[in-house]
Amino acid sequence: MSENDSAHVAEHDTAQEVHLAHRVAGGATVVSLHGVMDVLTAPALSLRLDALTTRHELDLVLDLRPVTFIDCAGLGVLCRARNRTLARQGRLRLITESASLRRMLLVTGLGNVFEVHTRLPHPLPGSQG
């Protein structure tokens, strides 16, 4: 099975109220985050995202739609993932339908820093169907 056809799924409880699941589809690594991204969950979440952002030219999609709360520590996690991805000539996209998260990005000066979409790209790059 080639990397483009892989559907590897991994799930990890990173801390008290956040859950991370990732899969590779069409060359993109899609990470779904569930729960709360705050000062309590940020350290463990950063470790998991650091492990995922070691590849060169990574296409990373962070699905934040199931996130119920994000604070400045959670934004820090997103910034770190972005910086690590871009340093390796990769691409990071955020998926959110949350008007409050979009507003938070604007207020903090991060509105033009992230590539933000309301739904997962379809089809994912290189996927069939």
Backbone as XML, in Angstrom:
<?xml version="1.0"?>
<chain id="A" units="angstrom">
  <residue number="1" name="MET">
    <atom name="N" x="0.851" y="-1.179" z="0.000"/>
    <atom name="CA" x="0.000" y="0.000" z="0.000"/>
    <atom name="C" x="0.894" y="1.239" z="0.000"/>
  </residue>
  <residue number="2" name="SER">
    <atom name="N" x="0.666" y="2.194" z="-0.894"/>
    <atom name="CA" x="1.477" y="3.401" z="-0.957"/>
    <atom name="C" x="1.049" y="4.389" z="0.119"/>
  </residue>
  <residue number="3" name="GLU">
    <atom name="N" x="1.898" y="5.405" z="0.332"/>
    <atom name="CA" x="1.588" y="6.406" z="1.350"/>
    <atom name="C" x="0.283" y="7.128" z="1.011"/>
  </residue>
  <residue number="4" name="ASN">
    <atom name="N" x="0.052" y="7.368" z="-0.291"/>
    <atom name="CA" x="-1.170" y="8.062" z="-0.701"/>
    <atom name="C" x="-2.424" y="7.270" z="-0.395"/>
  </residue>
  <residue number="5" name="ASP">
    <atom name="N" x="-2.293" y="5.946" z="-0.345"/>
    <atom name="CA" x="-3.456" y="5.102" z="-0.083"/>
    <atom name="C" x="-3.604" y="4.753" z="1.382"/>
  </residue>
  <residue number="6" name="SER">
    <atom name="N" x="-2.642" y="5.175" z="2.196"/>
    <atom name="CA" x="-2.674" y="4.748" z="3.594"/>
    <atom name="C" x="-3.809" y="5.426" z="4.342"/>
  </residue>
  <residue number="7" name="ALA">
    <atom name="N" x="-4.322" y="4.717" z="5.296"/>
    <atom name="CA" x="-5.386" y="5.248" z="6.144"/>
    <atom name="C" x="-5.024" y="4.942" z="7.582"/>
  </residue>
  <residue number="8" name="HIS">
    <atom name="N" x="-3.736" y="5.148" z="7.909"/>
    <atom name="CA" x="-3.256" y="4.875" z="9.258"/>
    <atom name="C" x="-3.965" y="5.811" z="10.234"/>
  </residue>
  <residue number="9" name="VAL">
    <atom name="N" x="-4.535" y="5.256" z="11.255"/>
    <atom name="CA" x="-5.236" y="6.062" z="12.246"/>
    <atom name="C" x="-4.614" y="5.775" z="13.598"/>
  </residue>
  <residue number="10" name="ALA">
    <atom name="N" x="-4.306" y="6.845" z="14.327"/>
    <atom name="CA" x="-3.767" y="6.701" z="15.673"/>
    <atom name="C" x="-4.549" y="7.610" z="16.593"/>
  </residue>
  <residue number="11" name="GLU">
    <atom name="N" x="-4.800" y="7.152" z="17.796"/>
    <atom name="CA" x="-5.526" y="7.948" z="18.772"/>
    <atom name="C" x="-4.719" y="8.024" z="20.042"/>
  </residue>
  <residue number="12" name="HIS">
    <atom name="N" x="-4.742" y="9.184" z="20.665"/>
    <atom name="CA" x="-3.974" y="9.403" z="21.877"/>
    <atom name="C" x="-4.727" y="10.339" z="22.802"/>
  </residue>
  <residue number="13" name="ASP">
    <atom name="N" x="-4.851" y="9.996" z="24.054"/>
    <atom name="CA" x="-5.349" y="10.938" z="25.049"/>
    <atom name="C" x="-4.147" y="11.736" z="25.501"/>
  </residue>
  <residue number="14" name="THR">
    <atom name="N" x="-4.149" y="13.049" z="25.237"/>
    <atom name="CA" x="-2.987" y="13.860" z="25.551"/>
    <atom name="C" x="-3.053" y="14.454" z="26.946"/>
  </residue>
  <residue number="15" name="ALA">
    <atom name="N" x="-4.212" y="14.718" z="27.445"/>
    <atom name="CA" x="-4.347" y="15.287" z="28.779"/>
    <atom name="C" x="-5.802" y="15.145" z="29.201"/>
  </residue>
  <residue number="16" name="GLN">
    <atom name="N" x="-6.139" y="15.828" z="30.297"/>
    <atom name="CA" x="-7.454" y="15.657" z="30.902"/>
    <atom name="C" x="-8.610" y="15.759" z="29.916"/>
  </residue>
  <residue number="17" name="GLU">
    <atom name="N" x="-8.690" y="16.844" z="29.152"/>
    <atom name="CA" x="-9.887" y="17.068" z="28.352"/>
    <atom name="C" x="-9.592" y="17.339" z="26.888"/>
  </residue>
  <residue number="18" name="VAL">
    <atom name="N" x="-8.537" y="16.776" z="26.342"/>
    <atom name="CA" x="-8.277" y="16.930" z="24.917"/>
    <atom name="C" x="-7.903" y="15.573" z="24.348"/>
  </residue>
  <residue number="19" name="HIS">
    <atom name="N" x="-8.350" y="15.334" z="23.152"/>
    <atom name="CA" x="-8.115" y="14.056" z="22.483"/>
    <atom name="C" x="-7.603" y="14.371" z="21.084"/>
  </residue>
  <residue number="20" name="LEU">
    <atom name="N" x="-6.577" y="13.667" z="20.650"/>
    <atom name="CA" x="-5.989" y="13.886" z="19.342"/>
    <atom name="C" x="-6.024" y="12.587" z="18.554"/>
  </residue>
  <residue number="21" name="ALA">
    <atom name="N" x="-6.512" y="12.642" z="17.344"/>
    <atom name="CA" x="-6.494" y="11.489" z="16.442"/>
    <atom name="C" x="-5.927" y="11.967" z="15.118"/>
  </residue>
  <residue number="22" name="HIS">
    <atom name="N" x="-5.065" y="11.158" z="14.512"/>
    <atom name="CA" x="-4.539" y="11.568" z="13.211"/>
    <atom name="C" x="-4.567" y="10.415" z="12.220"/>
  </residue>
  <residue number="23" name="ARG">
    <atom name="N" x="-4.623" y="10.815" z="10.952"/>
    <atom name="CA" x="-4.587" y="9.843" z="9.868"/>
    <atom name="C" x="-3.872" y="10.490" z="8.698"/>
  </residue>
  <residue number="24" name="VAL">
    <atom name="N" x="-3.306" y="9.660" z="7.846"/>
    <atom name="CA" x="-2.665" y="10.141" z="6.629"/>
    <atom name="C" x="-3.569" y="9.782" z="5.470"/>
  </residue>
  <residue number="25" name="ALA">
    <atom name="N" x="-3.927" y="10.797" z="4.692"/>
    <atom name="CA" x="-4.813" y="10.581" z="3.545"/>
    <atom name="C" x="-4.325" y="11.443" z="2.391"/>
  </residue>
  <residue number="26" name="GLY">
    <atom name="N" x="-4.000" y="10.809" z="1.300"/>
    <atom name="CA" x="-3.580" y="11.563" z="0.131"/>
    <atom name="C" x="-2.345" y="12.395" z="0.353"/>
  </residue>
  <residue number="27" name="GLY">
    <atom name="N" x="-1.458" y="11.950" z="1.209"/>
    <atom name="CA" x="-0.232" y="12.682" z="1.482"/>
    <atom name="C" x="-0.365" y="13.742" z="2.564"/>
  </residue>
  <residue number="28" name="ALA">
    <atom name="N" x="-1.577" y="14.071" z="2.974"/>
    <atom name="CA" x="-1.793" y="15.057" z="4.039"/>
    <atom name="C" x="-1.980" y="14.335" z="5.366"/>
  </residue>
  <residue number="29" name="THR">
    <atom name="N" x="-1.433" y="14.906" z="6.408"/>
    <atom name="CA" x="-1.659" y="14.403" z="7.753"/>
    <atom name="C" x="-2.803" y="15.213" z="8.355"/>
  </residue>
  <residue number="30" name="VAL">
    <atom name="N" x="-3.919" y="14.551" z="8.589"/>
    <atom name="CA" x="-5.116" y="15.205" z="9.126"/>
    <atom name="C" x="-5.194" y="14.875" z="10.611"/>
  </residue>
  <residue number="31" name="VAL">
    <atom name="N" x="-5.152" y="15.917" z="11.436"/>
    <atom name="CA" x="-5.187" y="15.758" z="12.882"/>
    <atom name="C" x="-6.492" y="16.352" z="13.392"/>
  </residue>
  <residue number="32" name="SER">
    <atom name="N" x="-7.301" y="15.521" z="14.035"/>
    <atom name="CA" x="-8.541" y="15.992" z="14.648"/>
    <atom name="C" x="-8.303" y="16.181" z="16.132"/>
  </residue>
  <residue number="33" name="LEU">
    <atom name="N" x="-8.596" y="17.373" z="16.606"/>
    <atom name="CA" x="-8.455" y="17.697" z="18.021"/>
    <atom name="C" x="-9.846" y="17.809" z="18.618"/>
  </residue>
  <residue number="34" name="HIS">
    <atom name="N" x="-10.041" y="17.161" z="19.771"/>
    <atom name="CA" x="-11.344" y="17.138" z="20.433"/>
    <atom name="C" x="-11.182" y="17.632" z="21.856"/>
  </residue>
  <residue number="35" name="GLY">
    <atom name="N" x="-12.080" y="18.505" z="22.292"/>
    <atom name="CA" x="-12.080" y="18.924" z="23.684"/>
    <atom name="C" x="-11.520" y="20.314" z="23.893"/>
  </residue>
  <residue number="36" name="VAL">
    <atom name="N" x="-10.743" y="20.450" z="24.951"/>
    <atom name="CA" x="-10.260" y="21.739" z="25.421"/>
    <atom name="C" x="-8.768" y="21.889" z="25.128"/>
  </residue>
  <residue number="37" name="MET">
    <atom name="N" x="-8.390" y="23.023" z="24.535"/>
    <atom name="CA" x="-6.977" y="23.362" z="24.316"/>
    <atom name="C" x="-6.659" y="24.530" z="25.241"/>
  </residue>
  <residue number="38" name="ASP">
    <atom name="N" x="-6.092" y="24.209" z="26.391"/>
    <atom name="CA" x="-5.829" y="25.262" z="27.364"/>
    <atom name="C" x="-4.488" y="25.042" z="28.034"/>
  </residue>
  <residue number="39" name="VAL">
    <atom name="N" x="-4.235" y="25.812" z="29.067"/>
    <atom name="CA" x="-2.951" y="25.757" z="29.758"/>
    <atom name="C" x="-2.688" y="24.369" z="30.347"/>
  </residue>
  <residue number="40" name="LEU">
    <atom name="N" x="-3.714" y="23.622" z="30.690"/>
    <atom name="CA" x="-3.527" y="22.282" z="31.249"/>
    <atom name="C" x="-3.214" y="21.242" z="30.176"/>
  </residue>
  <residue number="41" name="THR">
    <atom name="N" x="-3.789" y="21.395" z="29.001"/>
    <atom name="CA" x="-3.605" y="20.391" z="27.950"/>
    <atom name="C" x="-2.492" y="20.745" z="26.967"/>
  </residue>
  <residue number="42" name="ALA">
    <atom name="N" x="-2.061" y="22.000" z="26.949"/>
    <atom name="CA" x="-1.086" y="22.466" z="25.964"/>
    <atom name="C" x="0.242" y="21.700" z="25.984"/>
  </residue>
  <residue number="43" name="PRO">
    <atom name="N" x="0.840" y="21.417" z="27.137"/>
    <atom name="CA" x="2.140" y="20.724" z="27.105"/>
    <atom name="C" x="2.092" y="19.354" z="26.433"/>
  </residue>
  <residue number="44" name="ALA">
    <atom name="N" x="1.108" y="18.547" z="26.778"/>
    <atom name="CA" x="1.000" y="17.218" z="26.176"/>
    <atom name="C" x="0.629" y="17.320" z="24.701"/>
  </residue>
  <residue number="45" name="LEU">
    <atom name="N" x="-0.234" y="18.263" z="24.370"/>
    <atom name="CA" x="-0.631" y="18.453" z="22.985"/>
    <atom name="C" x="0.560" y="18.907" z="22.137"/>
  </residue>
  <residue number="46" name="SER">
    <atom name="N" x="1.369" y="19.789" z="22.680"/>
    <atom name="CA" x="2.574" y="20.238" z="21.971"/>
    <atom name="C" x="3.519" y="19.075" z="21.688"/>
  </residue>
  <residue number="47" name="LEU">
    <atom name="N" x="3.681" y="18.194" z="22.665"/>
    <atom name="CA" x="4.547" y="17.030" z="22.467"/>
    <atom name="C" x="4.054" y="16.160" z="21.316"/>
  </residue>
  <residue number="48" name="ARG">
    <atom name="N" x="2.745" y="15.913" z="21.266"/>
    <atom name="CA" x="2.177" y="15.086" z="20.194"/>
    <atom name="C" x="2.331" y="15.757" z="18.838"/>
  </residue>
  <residue number="49" name="LEU">
    <atom name="N" x="2.067" y="17.063" z="18.770"/>
    <atom name="CA" x="2.207" y="17.763" z="17.500"/>
    <atom name="C" x="3.677" y="17.878" z="17.096"/>
  </residue>
  <residue number="50" name="ASP">
    <atom name="N" x="4.572" y="18.023" z="18.070"/>
    <atom name="CA" x="6.012" y="18.029" z="17.754"/>
    <atom name="C" x="6.414" y="16.724" z="17.080"/>
  </residue>
  <residue number="51" name="ALA">
    <atom name="N" x="5.896" y="15.620" z="17.581"/>
    <atom name="CA" x="6.215" y="14.315" z="16.995"/>
    <atom name="C" x="5.686" y="14.218" z="15.563"/>
  </residue>
  <residue number="52" name="LEU">
    <atom name="N" x="4.557" y="14.844" z="15.306"/>
    <atom name="CA" x="3.968" y="14.785" z="13.963"/>
    <atom name="C" x="4.608" y="15.762" z="12.984"/>
  </residue>
  <residue number="53" name="THR">
    <atom name="N" x="5.297" y="16.786" z="13.491"/>
    <atom name="CA" x="5.856" y="17.829" z="12.622"/>
    <atom name="C" x="7.359" y="17.669" z="12.413"/>
  </residue>
  <residue number="54" name="THR">
    <atom name="N" x="7.846" y="16.455" z="12.456"/>
    <atom name="CA" x="9.277" y="16.233" z="12.227"/>
    <atom name="C" x="9.598" y="16.023" z="10.751"/>
  </residue>
  <residue number="55" name="ARG">
    <atom name="N" x="8.600" y="15.671" z="9.943"/>
    <atom name="CA" x="8.820" y="15.396" z="8.517"/>
    <atom name="C" x="9.029" y="16.664" z="7.713"/>
  </residue>
  <residue number="56" name="HIS">
    <atom name="N" x="9.884" y="16.565" z="6.725"/>
    <atom name="CA" x="10.126" y="17.651" z="5.777"/>
    <atom name="C" x="8.963" y="17.716" z="4.786"/>
  </residue>
  <residue number="57" name="GLU">
    <atom name="N" x="8.542" y="18.923" z="4.423"/>
    <atom name="CA" x="7.468" y="19.161" z="3.464"/>
    <atom name="C" x="6.140" y="18.511" z="3.872"/>
  </residue>
  <residue number="58" name="LEU">
    <atom name="N" x="5.857" y="18.529" z="5.143"/>
    <atom name="CA" x="4.617" y="17.981" z="5.693"/>
    <atom name="C" x="3.423" y="18.833" z="5.266"/>
  </residue>
  <residue number="59" name="ASP">
    <atom name="N" x="2.348" y="18.194" z="4.865"/>
    <atom name="CA" x="1.076" y="18.863" z="4.614"/>
    <atom name="C" x="0.186" y="18.521" z="5.803"/>
  </residue>
  <residue number="60" name="LEU">
    <atom name="N" x="0.053" y="19.460" z="6.735"/>
    <atom name="CA" x="-0.655" y="19.232" z="7.991"/>
    <atom name="C" x="-1.976" y="19.980" z="7.998"/>
  </residue>
  <residue number="61" name="VAL">
    <atom name="N" x="-3.038" y="19.241" z="8.299"/>
    <atom name="CA" x="-4.376" y="19.812" z="8.410"/>
    <atom name="C" x="-4.849" y="19.562" z="9.841"/>
  </residue>
  <residue number="62" name="LEU">
    <atom name="N" x="-5.102" y="20.649" z="10.592"/>
    <atom name="CA" x="-5.594" y="20.530" z="11.963"/>
    <atom name="C" x="-7.091" y="20.817" z="11.969"/>
  </residue>
  <residue number="63" name="ASP">
    <atom name="N" x="-7.866" y="19.781" z="12.241"/>
    <atom name="CA" x="-9.322" y="19.913" z="12.297"/>
    <atom name="C" x="-9.710" y="20.306" z="13.726"/>
  </residue>
  <residue number="64" name="LEU">
    <atom name="N" x="-10.060" y="21.569" z="13.896"/>
    <atom name="CA" x="-10.393" y="22.116" z="15.216"/>
    <atom name="C" x="-11.903" y="22.190" z="15.449"/>
  </residue>
  <residue number="65" name="ARG">
    <atom name="N" x="-12.691" y="21.682" z="14.533"/>
    <atom name="CA" x="-14.150" y="21.776" z="14.694"/>
    <atom name="C" x="-14.653" y="21.158" z="15.984"/>
  </residue>
  <residue number="66" name="PRO">
    <atom name="N" x="-14.088" y="20.024" z="16.461"/>
    <atom name="CA" x="-14.568" y="19.449" z="17.723"/>
    <atom name="C" x="-13.984" y="20.106" z="18.985"/>
  </residue>
  <residue number="67" name="VAL">
    <atom name="N" x="-13.125" y="21.127" z="18.828"/>
    <atom name="CA" x="-12.554" y="21.805" z="19.995"/>
    <atom name="C" x="-13.635" y="22.670" z="20.632"/>
  </residue>
  <residue number="68" name="THR">
    <atom name="N" x="-13.823" y="22.501" z="21.936"/>
    <atom name="CA" x="-14.877" y="23.237" z="22.636"/>
    <atom name="C" x="-14.376" y="24.521" z="23.291"/>
  </residue>
  <residue number="69" name="PHE">
    <atom name="N" x="-13.066" y="24.634" z="23.507"/>
    <atom name="CA" x="-12.500" y="25.832" z="24.137"/>
    <atom name="C" x="-11.035" y="25.922" z="23.773"/>
  </residue>
  <residue number="70" name="ILE">
    <atom name="N" x="-10.558" y="27.141" z="23.515"/>
    <atom name="CA" x="-9.137" y="27.373" z="23.277"/>
    <atom name="C" x="-8.743" y="28.683" z="23.947"/>
  </residue>
  <residue number="71" name="ASP">
    <atom name="N" x="-7.632" y="28.655" z="24.682"/>
    <atom name="CA" x="-7.128" y="29.866" z="25.315"/>
    <atom name="C" x="-5.788" y="30.236" z="24.685"/>
  </residue>
  <residue number="72" name="CYS">
    <atom name="N" x="-5.078" y="31.195" z="25.288"/>
    <atom name="CA" x="-3.811" y="31.653" z="24.711"/>
    <atom name="C" x="-2.763" y="30.539" z="24.674"/>
  </residue>
  <residue number="73" name="ALA">
    <atom name="N" x="-2.801" y="29.625" z="25.616"/>
    <atom name="CA" x="-1.865" y="28.492" z="25.578"/>
    <atom name="C" x="-2.181" y="27.594" z="24.378"/>
  </residue>
  <residue number="74" name="GLY">
    <atom name="N" x="-3.453" y="27.418" z="24.087"/>
    <atom name="CA" x="-3.851" y="26.651" z="22.906"/>
    <atom name="C" x="-3.412" y="27.337" z="21.624"/>
  </residue>
  <residue number="75" name="LEU">
    <atom name="N" x="-3.535" y="28.669" z="21.585"/>
    <atom name="CA" x="-3.031" y="29.417" z="20.427"/>
    <atom name="C" x="-1.523" y="29.244" z="20.286"/>
  </residue>
  <residue number="76" name="GLY">
    <atom name="N" x="-0.835" y="29.196" z="21.417"/>
    <atom name="CA" x="0.610" y="28.970" z="21.397"/>
    <atom name="C" x="0.959" y="27.629" z="20.774"/>
  </residue>
  <residue number="77" name="VAL">
    <atom name="N" x="0.162" y="26.615" z="21.067"/>
    <atom name="CA" x="0.355" y="25.288" z="20.475"/>
    <atom name="C" x="0.201" y="25.370" z="18.956"/>
  </residue>
  <residue number="78" name="LEU">
    <atom name="N" x="-0.817" y="26.084" z="18.499"/>
    <atom name="CA" x="-1.030" y="26.233" z="17.064"/>
    <atom name="C" x="0.124" y="26.981" z="16.407"/>
  </residue>
  <residue number="79" name="CYS">
    <atom name="N" x="0.597" y="28.034" z="17.060"/>
    <atom name="CA" x="1.731" y="28.797" z="16.523"/>
    <atom name="C" x="2.990" y="27.933" z="16.445"/>
  </residue>
  <residue number="80" name="ARG">
    <atom name="N" x="3.223" y="27.144" z="17.475"/>
    <atom name="CA" x="4.396" y="26.259" z="17.472"/>
    <atom name="C" x="4.306" y="25.247" z="16.323"/>
  </residue>
  <residue number="81" name="ALA">
    <atom name="N" x="3.132" y="24.642" z="16.139"/>
    <atom name="CA" x="2.953" y="23.676" z="15.055"/>
    <atom name="C" x="3.163" y="24.355" z="13.702"/>
  </residue>
  <residue number="82" name="ARG">
    <atom name="N" x="2.659" y="25.572" z="13.558"/>
    <atom name="CA" x="2.848" y="26.317" z="12.315"/>
    <atom name="C" x="4.325" y="26.580" z="12.068"/>
  </residue>
  <residue number="83" name="ASN">
    <atom name="N" x="5.018" y="27.082" z="13.070"/>
    <atom name="CA" x="6.435" y="27.404" z="12.916"/>
    <atom name="C" x="7.254" y="26.166" z="12.563"/>
  </residue>
  <residue number="84" name="ARG">
    <atom name="N" x="6.983" y="25.056" z="13.242"/>
    <atom name="CA" x="7.718" y="23.819" z="12.969"/>
    <atom name="C" x="7.428" y="23.304" z="11.558"/>
  </residue>
  <residue number="85" name="THR">
    <atom name="N" x="6.182" y="23.411" z="11.129"/>
    <atom name="CA" x="5.806" y="22.952" z="9.792"/>
    <atom name="C" x="6.462" y="23.816" z="8.716"/>
  </residue>
  <residue number="86" name="LEU">
    <atom name="N" x="6.366" y="25.127" z="8.869"/>
    <atom name="CA" x="6.949" y="26.029" z="7.876"/>
    <atom name="C" x="8.475" y="25.929" z="7.835"/>
  </residue>
  <residue number="87" name="ALA">
    <atom name="N" x="9.103" y="25.698" z="8.970"/>
    <atom name="CA" x="10.568" y="25.550" z="9.017"/>
    <atom name="C" x="11.031" y="24.352" z="8.201"/>
  </residue>
  <residue number="88" name="ARG">
    <atom name="N" x="10.138" y="23.414" z="7.974"/>
    <atom name="CA" x="10.454" y="22.213" z="7.194"/>
    <atom name="C" x="9.812" y="22.280" z="5.804"/>
  </residue>
  <residue number="89" name="GLN">
    <atom name="N" x="9.532" y="23.513" z="5.353"/>
    <atom name="CA" x="8.938" y="23.776" z="4.050"/>
    <atom name="C" x="7.598" y="23.057" z="3.867"/>
  </residue>
  <residue number="90" name="GLY">
    <atom name="N" x="6.842" y="22.975" z="4.946"/>
    <atom name="CA" x="5.538" y="22.330" z="4.900"/>
    <atom name="C" x="4.402" y="23.333" z="4.830"/>
  </residue>
  <residue number="91" name="ARG">
    <atom name="N" x="3.201" y="22.812" z="4.954"/>
    <atom name="CA" x="1.988" y="23.620" z="4.897"/>
    <atom name="C" x="1.083" y="23.230" z="6.053"/>
  </residue>
  <residue number="92" name="LEU">
    <atom name="N" x="0.495" y="24.233" z="6.714"/>
    <atom name="CA" x="-0.439" y="23.997" z="7.808"/>
    <atom name="C" x="-1.748" y="24.698" z="7.490"/>
  </residue>
  <residue number="93" name="ARG">
    <atom name="N" x="-2.856" y="23.940" z="7.642"/>
    <atom name="CA" x="-4.195" y="24.502" z="7.473"/>
    <atom name="C" x="-5.000" y="24.211" z="8.717"/>
  </residue>
  <residue number="94" name="LEU">
    <atom name="N" x="-5.789" y="25.191" z="9.143"/>
    <atom name="CA" x="-6.708" y="25.014" z="10.267"/>
    <atom name="C" x="-8.114" y="24.888" z="9.716"/>
  </residue>
  <residue number="95" name="ILE">
    <atom name="N" x="-8.876" y="23.947" z="10.282"/>
    <atom name="CA" x="-10.270" y="23.775" z="9.897"/>
    <atom name="C" x="-11.124" y="24.120" z="11.112"/>
  </residue>
  <residue number="96" name="THR">
    <atom name="N" x="-11.961" y="25.139" z="10.979"/>
    <atom name="CA" x="-12.846" y="25.529" z="12.067"/>
    <atom name="C" x="-14.084" y="26.214" z="11.512"/>
  </residue>
  <residue number="97" name="GLU">
    <atom name="N" x="-15.191" y="25.977" z="12.164"/>
    <atom name="CA" x="-16.440" y="26.676" z="11.867"/>
    <atom name="C" x="-16.739" y="27.716" z="12.944"/>
  </residue>
  <residue number="98" name="SER">
    <atom name="N" x="-15.839" y="27.839" z="13.906"/>
    <atom name="CA" x="-16.046" y="28.691" z="15.064"/>
    <atom name="C" x="-15.759" y="30.163" z="14.759"/>
  </residue>
  <residue number="99" name="ALA">
    <atom name="N" x="-16.804" y="30.973" z="14.857"/>
    <atom name="CA" x="-16.642" y="32.412" z="14.685"/>
    <atom name="C" x="-15.794" y="32.991" z="15.810"/>
  </residue>
  <residue number="100" name="SER">
    <atom name="N" x="-15.916" y="32.430" z="17.012"/>
    <atom name="CA" x="-15.133" y="32.956" z="18.140"/>
    <atom name="C" x="-13.639" y="32.668" z="17.958"/>
  </residue>
  <residue number="101" name="LEU">
    <atom name="N" x="-13.286" y="31.515" z="17.414"/>
    <atom name="CA" x="-11.866" y="31.237" z="17.159"/>
    <atom name="C" x="-11.336" y="32.154" z="16.066"/>
  </residue>
  <residue number="102" name="ARG">
    <atom name="N" x="-12.105" y="32.358" z="15.024"/>
    <atom name="CA" x="-11.692" y="33.283" z="13.962"/>
    <atom name="C" x="-11.515" y="34.697" z="14.522"/>
  </residue>
  <residue number="103" name="ARG">
    <atom name="N" x="-12.427" y="35.112" z="15.379"/>
    <atom name="CA" x="-12.334" y="36.431" z="16.011"/>
    <atom name="C" x="-11.104" y="36.507" z="16.901"/>
  </residue>
  <residue number="104" name="MET">
    <atom name="N" x="-10.826" y="35.434" z="17.651"/>
    <atom name="CA" x="-9.652" y="35.398" z="18.515"/>
    <atom name="C" x="-8.374" y="35.525" z="17.684"/>
  </residue>
  <residue number="105" name="LEU">
    <atom name="N" x="-8.327" y="34.848" z="16.542"/>
    <atom name="CA" x="-7.161" y="34.953" z="15.673"/>
    <atom name="C" x="-6.978" y="36.389" z="15.184"/>
  </residue>
  <residue number="106" name="LEU">
    <atom name="N" x="-8.068" y="37.040" z="14.818"/>
    <atom name="CA" x="-7.986" y="38.428" z="14.362"/>
    <atom name="C" x="-7.522" y="39.370" z="15.473"/>
  </residue>
  <residue number="107" name="VAL">
    <atom name="N" x="-8.122" y="39.233" z="16.645"/>
    <atom name="CA" x="-7.804" y="40.112" z="17.772"/>
    <atom name="C" x="-6.348" y="39.975" z="18.215"/>
  </residue>
  <residue number="108" name="THR">
    <atom name="N" x="-5.814" y="38.767" z="18.124"/>
    <atom name="CA" x="-4.431" y="38.524" z="18.556"/>
    <atom name="C" x="-3.413" y="38.801" z="17.455"/>
  </residue>
  <residue number="109" name="GLY">
    <atom name="N" x="-3.872" y="39.248" z="16.291"/>
    <atom name="CA" x="-2.964" y="39.536" z="15.193"/>
    <atom name="C" x="-2.566" y="38.303" z="14.386"/>
  </residue>
  <residue number="110" name="LEU">
    <atom name="N" x="-3.266" y="37.198" z="14.597"/>
    <atom name="CA" x="-2.942" y="35.951" z="13.909"/>
    <atom name="C" x="-3.895" y="35.655" z="12.750"/>
  </residue>
  <residue number="111" name="GLY">
    <atom name="N" x="-4.771" y="36.598" z="12.454"/>
    <atom name="CA" x="-5.773" y="36.368" z="11.423"/>
    <atom name="C" x="-5.201" y="36.069" z="10.057"/>
  </residue>
  <residue number="112" name="ASN">
    <atom name="N" x="-4.077" y="36.702" z="9.721"/>
    <atom name="CA" x="-3.456" y="36.470" z="8.420"/>
    <atom name="C" x="-2.266" y="35.526" z="8.500"/>
  </residue>
  <residue number="113" name="VAL">
    <atom name="N" x="-2.026" y="34.965" z="9.668"/>
    <atom name="CA" x="-0.886" y="34.067" z="9.866"/>
    <atom name="C" x="-1.245" y="32.638" z="9.477"/>
  </residue>
  <residue number="114" name="PHE">
    <atom name="N" x="-2.473" y="32.242" z="9.762"/>
    <atom name="CA" x="-2.918" y="30.881" z="9.511"/>
    <atom name="C" x="-3.793" y="30.813" z="8.260"/>
  </residue>
  <residue number="115" name="GLU">
    <atom name="N" x="-3.704" y="29.705" z="7.575"/>
    <atom name="CA" x="-4.608" y="29.395" z="6.472"/>
    <atom name="C" x="-5.806" y="28.686" z="7.112"/>
  </residue>
  <residue number="116" name="VAL">
    <atom name="N" x="-6.972" y="29.365" z="7.128"/>
    <atom name="CA" x="-8.144" y="28.865" z="7.844"/>
    <atom name="C" x="-9.262" y="28.546" z="6.847"/>
  </residue>
  <residue number="117" name="HIS">
    <atom name="N" x="-9.867" y="27.367" z="7.036"/>
    <atom name="CA" x="-10.975" y="26.915" z="6.200"/>
    <atom name="C" x="-12.105" y="26.432" z="7.111"/>
  </residue>
  <residue number="118" name="THR">
    <atom name="N" x="-13.317" y="26.343" z="6.562"/>
    <atom name="CA" x="-14.463" y="25.883" z="7.353"/>
    <atom name="C" x="-14.693" y="24.383" z="7.252"/>
  </residue>
  <residue number="119" name="ARG">
    <atom name="N" x="-14.067" y="23.733" z="6.265"/>
    <atom name="CA" x="-14.221" y="22.276" z="6.150"/>
    <atom name="C" x="-12.939" y="21.667" z="5.606"/>
  </residue>
  <residue number="120" name="LEU">
    <atom name="N" x="-12.842" y="20.361" z="5.755"/>
    <atom name="CA" x="-11.689" y="19.640" z="5.265"/>
    <atom name="C" x="-11.588" y="19.774" z="3.757"/>
  </residue>
  <residue number="121" name="PRO">
    <atom name="N" x="-10.367" y="19.889" z="3.236"/>
    <atom name="CA" x="-10.219" y="19.936" z="1.787"/>
    <atom name="C" x="-10.698" y="18.619" z="1.183"/>
  </residue>
  <residue number="122" name="HIS">
    <atom name="N" x="-11.460" y="18.720" z="0.093"/>
    <atom name="CA" x="-11.967" y="17.495" z="-0.541"/>
    <atom name="C" x="-11.867" y="17.631" z="-2.041"/>
  </residue>
  <residue number="123" name="PRO">
    <atom name="N" x="-11.208" y="16.744" z="-2.692"/>
    <atom name="CA" x="-10.479" y="15.643" z="-2.073"/>
    <atom name="C" x="-9.155" y="16.132" z="-1.539"/>
  </residue>
  <residue number="124" name="LEU">
    <atom name="N" x="-8.616" y="15.423" z="-0.567"/>
    <atom name="CA" x="-7.294" y="15.753" z="-0.064"/>
    <atom name="C" x="-6.293" y="15.552" z="-1.186"/>
  </residue>
  <residue number="125" name="PRO">
    <atom name="N" x="-5.201" y="16.333" z="-1.201"/>
    <atom name="CA" x="-4.210" y="16.216" z="-2.271"/>
    <atom name="C" x="-3.768" y="14.771" z="-2.467"/>
  </residue>
  <residue number="126" name="GLY">
    <atom name="N" x="-3.792" y="14.314" z="-3.702"/>
    <atom name="CA" x="-3.312" y="12.990" z="-4.021"/>
    <atom name="C" x="-4.278" y="11.868" z="-3.725"/>
  </residue>
  <residue number="127" name="SER">
    <atom name="N" x="-5.432" y="12.166" z="-3.117"/>
    <atom name="CA" x="-6.375" y="11.088" z="-2.809"/>
    <atom name="C" x="-7.188" y="10.762" z="-4.053"/>
  </residue>
  <residue number="128" name="GLN">
    <atom name="N" x="-7.711" y="9.579" z="-4.051"/>
    <atom name="CA" x="-8.517" y="9.146" z="-5.181"/>
    <atom name="C" x="-9.977" y="9.118" z="-4.766"/>
  </residue>
  <residue number="129" name="GLY">
    <atom name="N" x="-10.857" y="9.481" z="-5.661"/>
    <atom name="CA" x="-12.282" y="9.370" z="-5.357"/>
    <atom name="C" x="-12.948" y="10.623" z="-5.216"/>
  </residue>
</chain>
